[in-house]
Amino acid sequence: MRDMLSELEARREKAREGGGTKRIEAQHAKGKLTARERLTVFLDEGSFEEFDMFVQHRATDFGMDQQHYPGDGVVTGWGTVNGRTVFVFAKDFTVLGGSLSEAHAEKVQKVQDLALRNRAPIIGFYDAGGARIQEGVAALGGYAEIFQRNVLASGVIPQISVIMGPCAGGDVYSPAMTDFIFMVRDTSYMFVTGPDVVKTVTNETVTAEELGGASIHTVKSSIADGAYDNDVDALLQMRRLIDFLPASNTSPVPELDYSQSVTAEDVSLDTLIPDNANKPYDIKELIRKTVDEGDFFEIQAAFAGNIVTGFGRIEGRTVGIVANQPMVLAGVLDSDASRKAARFVRFCDCFSIPVVTFVDVPGFLPGTAQEYGGLIKHGAKLLFAYAEATVPKVTVITRKAFGGAYDVMASKHLRGDINYAWPTAQIAVMGAKGASEIIHRKDAKDPEKLAAHTKAYEERFLSPFVAAERGYVDEVIMPHSTRRRVSRALAMLRNKDLENPWKKHDNIPL
């Protein structure tokens, strides 16, 4: 018996070594943690339960029968984050570059199946070179099996991908189908084909960072939802994100203790809106003063800054926040902002997370670039997302709500549950000057008459009371009472019950 126990411990120790001391040192030299170190930081201390530590590949071609490592390049299992169960897999770059074999894929599939069956989040940590070419189609089949499970789990359990090294070829498509992707600056990158292939096929010379680094995917492509400076920061932020998310689509949203009063008034909000309607202000100030303790986890902060999305808590319960940002492009809706917000709203609706929307939008961005780029369909995505959502929806119009953008931003007409407006709200087809120039075309060259027409239009339409008279706004509220009013609305809507007509699935304008 003692011999058997000794052998077990020896085998475990060998598996924990991964690709060996030299490769672990090389990993550290690049500023990266190993797969097991990442899981140690991410999970609660002592909570990790590993699966398939001794699995090895079955390939024999190209000398692979001489290269066997226990675990085969991926560490899988489950643990807890602040006491809540999560399933994990972490690619081990020290073992054959973390490349995916048939056996490697089967390990990932097992935890995917367990996560779905047990309705708990799954988090993948990527640091790998793609498919193991020595295995050919067997590796490709393994990818497809993983992809299929990503699709089945979508909208049922949260799926998060953290890119912490190379992620290329087939490895990029599984993260692309998960709910959130985060990267580490300078040490991670994602692309379908690497710089060498790009050079051969298109004759473009490009570095890995220029092709698929965090600076590209958080700012230009919108593939990644955020980036962090190092492995430890990324892992700790993922723990924070998990705290905001329900375990599955049938689990309640997390509810944490909070200390900030929901009845105290914040008079600073009464002066947030500038006297000049064309002067910007930071909508994040309003967000931070509405959510508990100013704790706001922003999603896609570096992309489409004209709209802000992220998670906060009100009375300890998770809410999704969507807000136009006057500091960027005056808060206008363009293709990028519409896609960003639509995906976020749909995630919240999948997992029964209430959506709070702050509106200050002058309209949709005009111009050939937007029209040629498909603004109509991209704008329709956000419209579709809000209209489809059955979660509690609370909307606060702070200033401008012009044209079709008023409709799109969680208006009463899209089944908004509670729609508030500040006294500074301006709800109209367009701004007063533009409207007057169209209505009173004959006086367009007379500045005095045009100014009088503009003033008359402002008095007639640019106030929240016209919408309030029709019931499109439920109440005009004082800015300093926003946290209290939103909190009470969400409390009232806690038992909201709304179902859409049965359908196999919708056909959102992609």
C-alpha positions in Angstrom: 0.0 0.0 0.0 2.8 2.4 0.9 4.4 1.8 -2.5 1.2 2.6 -4.3 0.8 5.8 -2.4 4.4 6.8 -3.1 3.9 6.0 -6.8 0.7 8.2 -6.9 2.5 11.1 -5.3 5.4 10.7 -7.7 3.0 10.7 -10.7 1.2 13.8 -9.4 4.5 15.6 -8.9 5.5 14.8 -12.5 2.2 16.1 -13.8 2.5 19.3 -11.8 5.9 19.9 -13.4 4.3 20.4 -16.8 7.0 20.7 -19.4 9.8 20.8 -16.9 11.8 23.4 -15.0 13.5 25.0 -18.0 10.2 25.7 -19.7 8.6 27.0 -16.5 11.6 29.4 -16.2 11.1 30.5 -19.8 7.4 31.2 -19.1 8.3 33.3 -16.0 11.0 35.1 -18.1 8.2 36.3 -20.4 6.4 37.8 -17.4 3.8 35.0 -17.5 2.5 32.6 -14.8 2.1 28.9 -15.5 -1.3 27.3 -16.0 -1.3 26.0 -12.4 -0.1 29.2 -11.0 -3.0 31.0 -12.7 -5.5 28.7 -11.2 -4.0 29.2 -7.8 -4.4 33.0 -8.1 -7.9 32.8 -9.6 -9.6 30.2 -7.3 -10.2 30.3 -3.6 -7.3 28.9 -1.7 -7.4 25.1 -1.5 -10.6 24.8 -3.6 -9.2 23.4 -6.8 -10.2 19.8 -7.7 -8.4 18.6 -10.8 -9.6 16.2 -13.4 -7.6 14.1 -15.8 -4.2 14.9 -14.4 -2.7 11.7 -16.0 -4.3 11.9 -19.5 -1.8 11.6 -22.4 -2.2 11.9 -26.1 -2.5 8.8 -28.3 -0.5 9.9 -31.3 2.4 7.9 -32.7 3.3 9.7 -35.9 6.2 12.1 -36.4 7.9 10.9 -33.2 5.0 11.8 -30.9 5.3 8.3 -29.3 8.5 9.6 -27.7 6.9 12.8 -26.3 4.4 12.2 -23.5 3.5 14.6 -20.7 0.9 13.8 -18.1 -2.1 16.2 -18.6 -1.2 16.8 -22.2 -1.0 20.6 -22.2 -4.2 21.6 -20.3 -5.1 21.7 -16.7 -8.9 21.1 -16.0 -11.2 20.9 -13.0 -13.4 23.0 -10.8 -13.1 25.2 -7.7 -14.7 28.2 -6.1 -14.5 31.9 -6.4 -15.7 33.5 -3.1 -17.4 30.3 -2.3 -19.3 29.9 -5.6 -18.6 26.9 -7.9 -16.8 27.5 -11.2 -15.3 25.2 -13.8 -12.0 26.0 -15.3 -9.4 24.9 -17.9 -6.0 26.4 -18.3 -3.8 25.8 -21.4 -0.2 24.9 -20.4 2.3 26.5 -22.8 5.2 24.6 -21.2 3.8 21.3 -22.6 4.1 21.1 -26.4 3.2 24.8 -26.6 -0.2 24.1 -25.2 -1.2 22.7 -28.6 -4.6 20.9 -28.8 -4.6 17.2 -29.4 -7.6 14.8 -29.4 -7.0 13.9 -25.7 -6.4 17.6 -24.8 -9.8 18.5 -26.4 -11.6 15.7 -24.6 -10.4 17.1 -21.2 -11.9 20.5 -22.1 -15.1 18.9 -23.3 -15.5 17.0 -20.0 -15.4 20.2 -18.0 -17.7 21.9 -20.5 -20.2 19.1 -20.1 -19.9 19.2 -16.3 -20.4 23.0 -16.2 -23.5 22.8 -18.3 -24.9 19.9 -16.4 -24.3 21.6 -13.1 -25.2 25.1 -14.3 -22.1 26.9 -13.2 -19.8 29.3 -15.0 -16.8 28.1 -17.0 -13.6 30.1 -17.5 -10.9 29.2 -20.0 -7.3 30.5 -19.7 -5.6 30.5 -23.1 -1.9 30.3 -23.7 -1.4 28.0 -26.7 -0.2 27.6 -30.2 -3.3 26.2 -31.8 -3.9 22.7 -33.1 -1.2 20.0 -32.8 -0.3 19.5 -36.4 1.1 16.0 -35.8 -2.5 14.8 -35.1 -4.1 16.4 -38.2 -7.9 15.9 -38.4 -8.2 14.4 -34.9 -7.2 17.8 -33.4 -9.6 19.6 -35.8 -12.4 17.3 -34.7 -11.6 18.1 -31.1 -12.0 21.8 -31.8 -15.4 21.3 -33.4 -16.6 19.3 -30.4 -15.6 22.2 -28.1 -17.3 24.8 -30.4 -20.5 22.8 -30.3 -20.5 22.9 -26.5 -19.9 26.6 -26.5 -23.0 27.1 -28.6 -25.1 24.8 -26.4 -24.0 26.6 -23.3 -24.5 30.1 -24.7 -27.2 31.9 -22.7 -27.4 29.0 -20.2 -24.1 29.5 -18.2 -21.6 32.4 -18.3 -18.6 31.6 -20.4 -15.5 33.7 -20.0 -12.2 33.5 -21.9 -8.9 35.0 -20.7 -6.2 35.3 -23.3 -2.8 35.1 -21.4 -0.4 34.2 -24.2 -0.7 33.2 -27.9 -4.1 32.2 -29.1 -4.1 31.3 -32.8 -5.9 29.3 -35.4 -8.7 27.1 -34.1 -8.1 28.3 -30.5 -9.6 31.8 -31.3 -13.1 30.6 -32.2 -14.0 29.1 -28.9 -13.3 32.4 -27.1 -15.2 34.2 -29.9 -18.4 32.3 -28.9 -18.0 32.9 -25.2 -19.7 35.9 -23.4 -16.5 37.8 -22.5 -12.9 37.9 -23.7 -10.2 39.6 -21.7 -6.5 39.9 -22.6 -3.1 40.7 -21.0 -1.2 43.6 -22.5 2.1 42.9 -24.3 2.0 39.1 -23.6 -1.2 38.0 -25.3 -2.5 38.0 -28.8 -5.2 36.5 -30.9 -5.4 35.9 -34.7 -6.7 33.3 -37.1 -3.4 33.3 -39.1 -0.1 34.5 -37.7 2.4 37.1 -39.1 4.4 34.6 -41.1 1.3 33.3 -42.9 0.1 36.8 -43.5 3.5 37.7 -45.0 3.4 34.7 -47.3 -0.2 35.1 -48.5 -0.7 38.9 -48.6 2.9 40.2 -48.5 2.0 42.3 -45.5 4.7 42.7 -42.8 3.1 42.9 -39.4 4.1 42.0 -35.8 2.0 39.8 -33.6 1.0 42.8 -31.5 0.0 44.8 -34.6 -2.0 41.9 -35.9 -3.8 40.7 -32.8 -2.5 42.2 -29.6 -4.6 43.7 -26.8 -4.2 47.2 -28.3 -5.9 46.0 -31.4 -8.7 43.8 -30.0 -9.8 46.2 -27.3 -9.7 49.4 -29.4 -10.2 48.5 -33.1 -11.8 45.1 -33.5 -13.9 45.0 -30.3 -13.0 41.2 -30.0 -11.8 41.7 -26.4 -13.9 43.3 -23.7 -10.9 44.5 -21.7 -7.1 44.2 -21.1 -4.9 44.2 -18.0 -1.3 44.9 -17.4 -0.2 41.5 -16.1 -1.5 38.0 -15.3 -2.2 38.7 -11.6 -4.3 41.8 -12.3 -6.3 40.0 -15.0 -7.0 37.0 -12.7 -8.1 39.2 -9.7 -10.4 41.2 -12.0 -11.9 38.0 -13.2 -12.7 37.1 -9.6 -14.4 40.5 -9.4 -16.4 39.9 -12.6 -17.6 36.5 -11.4 -19.1 38.2 -8.3 -21.4 40.2 -10.6 -22.7 37.2 -12.6 -25.4 34.6 -11.8 -24.3 31.0 -12.0 -26.8 30.2 -14.8 -29.9 31.5 -16.5 -32.1 29.9 -13.8 -30.1 31.2 -10.9 -30.8 34.5 -9.2 -28.5 37.5 -9.6 -25.9 37.6 -6.8 -26.8 39.7 -3.8 -24.0 41.2 -1.7 -24.0 43.3 1.4 -23.8 47.0 0.8 -23.4 50.0 3.1 -24.3 53.0 0.9 -27.7 54.6 1.7 -30.3 54.5 -1.1 -32.3 57.3 0.4 -29.6 59.9 0.9 -29.7 62.6 -1.8 -26.7 63.6 -3.8 -27.1 67.3 -4.6 -24.0 67.3 -6.8 -26.1 65.7 -9.5 -28.4 68.8 -9.6 -25.5 70.6 -11.3 -24.1 67.8 -13.4 -25.8 69.0 -16.6 -24.1 72.2 -18.0 -26.2 75.2 -18.8 -24.9 75.1 -22.4 -26.7 72.2 -24.1 -23.7 71.6 -26.4 -21.2 71.2 -23.5 -20.2 67.7 -22.5 -20.2 66.1 -19.1 -19.0 62.7 -17.8 -21.9 60.2 -17.6 -19.7 57.9 -15.6 -20.0 60.3 -12.7 -23.8 59.7 -12.7 -23.2 55.9 -13.0 -20.8 55.8 -10.0 -23.2 57.9 -7.9 -26.1 55.6 -8.7 -24.5 52.2 -8.1 -23.5 50.9 -4.7 -20.2 52.3 -3.4 -19.3 53.6 -6.9 -18.3 50.0 -7.8 -18.6 49.8 -11.6 -17.1 47.0 -13.8 -16.9 48.5 -17.3 -17.1 46.3 -20.4 -15.3 47.4 -23.6 -14.1 50.6 -22.0 -11.6 51.3 -24.8 -14.1 50.7 -27.7 -16.9 52.9 -28.9 -16.5 55.3 -26.0 -19.6 57.2 -27.0 -21.6 54.5 -25.1 -20.7 53.0 -21.7 -21.6 49.5 -20.7 -20.9 47.5 -17.6 -22.0 46.0 -14.3 -22.8 47.6 -11.0 -25.0 46.8 -8.0 -28.0 48.6 -6.5 -29.1 47.5 -3.1 -26.5 44.7 -3.4 -28.1 43.2 -6.5 -26.3 43.1 -9.9 -27.6 45.5 -12.6 -26.4 46.1 -16.2 -25.7 49.8 -17.0 -26.0 51.2 -20.5 -25.3 55.0 -20.9 -24.6 57.4 -23.7 -21.4 59.3 -23.0 -21.5 63.0 -24.0 -17.7 63.2 -23.6 -17.2 61.2 -26.8 -18.9 62.2 -30.1 -21.5 64.0 -28.0 -22.9 60.5 -27.1 -24.2 59.9 -30.6 -25.1 56.4 -31.7 -23.0 54.9 -34.4 -22.4 51.4 -35.7 -19.8 50.5 -33.1 -21.8 51.9 -30.2 -24.9 50.1 -31.3 -23.2 46.7 -31.6 -21.4 47.1 -28.3 -24.6 48.0 -26.4 -26.8 45.4 -28.2 -24.5 42.5 -27.2 -24.4 43.7 -23.6 -28.1 44.1 -23.3 -28.6 40.6 -24.8 -26.2 39.1 -22.2 -28.1 40.8 -19.4 -31.4 39.5 -20.7 -30.0 36.0 -21.0 -29.2 35.9 -17.3 -32.1 38.0 -15.9 -29.9 40.9 -15.0 -32.0 44.2 -14.9 -30.9 46.9 -17.3 -30.6 50.6 -16.2 -30.2 53.0 -19.1 -29.0 56.6 -18.9 -29.9 58.6 -22.0 -28.3 61.6 -23.5 -28.3 61.0 -27.2 -28.4 63.6 -30.0 -29.3 60.9 -32.6 -27.5 58.5 -35.0 -24.3 59.6 -36.6 -24.8 60.8 -40.1 -22.5 60.4 -43.1 -21.5 58.1 -45.9 -19.0 56.1 -43.7 -21.8 55.1 -41.4 -24.3 54.4 -44.1 -21.9 52.3 -46.2 -20.8 50.5 -43.0 -24.4 49.3 -42.3 -25.6 51.7 -39.7 -29.2 50.8 -40.4 -28.6 47.1 -39.5 -26.2 47.9 -36.6 -28.6 50.4 -35.1 -31.4 47.8 -35.5 -29.4 45.4 -33.4 -29.6 47.7 -30.4 -33.3 48.3 -31.1 -33.9 44.6 -31.4 -32.0 43.9 -28.2 -34.0 46.3 -26.1 -37.3 45.3 -27.6 -36.6 41.6 -27.1 -35.4 41.9 -23.5 -37.9 40.8 -20.8 -35.8 41.8 -17.8 -36.7 44.8 -15.7 -35.7 48.0 -17.7 -35.4 51.3 -15.9 -34.5 54.4 -18.1 -33.4 57.9 -17.0 -33.2 60.6 -19.7 -30.8 63.2 -18.4 -30.6 65.6 -21.4 -31.0 64.9 -25.1 -33.2 62.2 -26.5 -33.6 63.0 -30.2 -35.1 61.2 -33.2 -35.0 57.5 -33.6 -32.3 57.3 -31.0 -34.9 58.2 -28.4 -36.9 55.2 -29.4 -33.9 52.9 -29.4 -32.6 53.8 -26.0 -35.0 51.7 -23.9 -38.0 53.9 -24.5 -41.4 53.2 -23.1 -42.4 52.1 -26.5 -39.9 49.2 -26.3 -41.5 47.9 -23.1 -39.5 50.1 -20.8 -40.9 49.4 -17.3 -40.1 52.7 -15.6 -39.0 55.7 -17.6 -37.8 58.8 -15.7 -36.6 62.1 -17.0 -34.6 64.9 -15.4 -36.0 68.4 -15.7 -33.1 69.1 -18.1 -34.4 66.4 -20.5 -35.0 67.4 -24.1 -37.2 64.9 -26.0 -37.8 65.7 -29.7 -37.4 64.7 -33.3 -34.2 66.8 -33.5 -32.5 69.8 -32.0 -34.4 73.1 -32.0 -32.2 74.9 -34.5 -32.2 72.1 -37.1 -36.0 71.6 -36.7 -36.6 75.4 -37.1 -34.5 75.6 -40.2 -36.6 72.8 -41.8 -40.1 73.9 -40.6 -39.4 77.6 -41.4 -37.4 77.3 -44.5 -38.5 80.7 -45.8 -37.0 82.4 -42.8 -33.7 80.5 -42.8 -31.8 83.6 -44.0 -33.2 85.9 -41.4 -31.2 85.3 -38.1 -33.7 87.2 -35.9 -36.8 85.3 -37.2 -34.9 82.0 -37.1 -33.9 82.7 -33.5 -37.5 83.4 -32.5 -38.7 80.2 -34.2 -35.9 78.2 -32.5 -37.0 79.6 -29.1 -40.6 78.8 -29.7 -39.7 75.2 -30.7 -37.6 74.8 -27.6 -40.5 75.9 -25.4 -43.0 73.7 -27.2 -41.0 70.5 -27.6 -37.6 70.5 -25.8 -38.8 69.6 -22.3 -39.7 66.4 -20.6 -43.3 67.5 -19.9 -44.6 66.9 -23.5 -43.5 63.2 -23.2 -44.8 63.1 -19.6 -48.2 64.4 -20.7 -48.5 61.4 -23.0 -47.2 58.9 -20.4 -44.1 58.2 -22.4 -42.2 59.4 -19.3 -43.5 58.0 -16.0 -42.2 60.8 -13.8 -39.9 63.9 -14.1 -37.5 63.5 -11.2 -35.0 65.6 -9.4 -31.4 64.6 -10.3 -30.4 64.3 -6.7 -33.0 61.6 -6.2 -31.8 59.3 -9.0 -30.3 56.5 -6.9 -33.4 56.4 -4.7 -35.8 56.4 -7.6 -33.9 53.8 -9.6 -33.5 51.6 -6.5 -37.2 51.7 -5.7 -38.2 51.0 -9.3 -35.9 47.9 -9.4 -37.3 46.7 -6.0 -40.9 47.0 -7.4 -39.9 45.1 -10.6 -38.2 42.3 -8.7 -41.1 39.9 -9.5 -41.7 41.1 -13.0 -43.1 38.3 -15.2 -43.0 38.8 -19.0 -42.6 36.3 -21.8 -42.1 36.7 -25.5 -44.1 34.6 -28.0 -42.8 31.1 -28.4 -40.2 30.7 -31.1 -37.3 28.4 -31.9 -35.0 31.4 -31.8 -35.1 35.0 -33.1 -33.4 36.3 -36.3 -31.6 39.4 -35.0 -30.2 41.6 -37.8 -26.6 40.4 -37.7 
